[in-house]
Amino acid sequence: MSKRRKRRSWSDEEKREICAQAVLPGASVAQVARRYSANA
């Protein structure tokens, strides 16, 4: 049986920053998600 990871909680400011990076021209949502260890 594997251990469950604690769910990450993002602040509103962190969410805004991550979303801003994801919509930049040439940005990959998957790359941005990996940078923050988030699911794409």
C-alpha positions in Angstrom: 0.0 0.0 0.0 1.4 3.4 -0.9 1.4 6.5 1.3 -1.0 9.2 0.3 0.6 12.6 -0.3 -0.8 15.6 1.5 -2.8 17.8 -0.9 -1.1 21.0 -1.8 -2.9 24.2 -1.1 -2.3 27.2 -3.4 -2.8 30.8 -2.3 -4.8 33.1 -4.6 -1.6 34.9 -5.5 0.2 31.7 -6.4 -2.8 30.7 -8.6 -2.7 34.0 -10.4 1.1 33.7 -11.1 0.8 30.1 -12.3 -2.1 31.0 -14.6 -0.3 34.0 -15.9 2.7 31.8 -16.9 0.5 29.3 -18.6 -1.1 31.8 -21.0 2.1 33.4 -22.1 2.8 33.0 -25.9 4.7 29.7 -26.5 4.0 28.5 -22.9 3.0 24.9 -22.3 0.4 24.3 -19.6 2.1 20.9 -18.9 5.5 22.5 -18.5 4.2 25.1 -16.1 2.4 22.4 -14.1 5.5 20.3 -13.9 7.5 23.4 -12.7 5.1 23.7 -9.8 4.6 19.9 -9.3 0.9 20.3 -10.1 -1.3 18.2 -12.3 -1.9 19.5 -15.8 
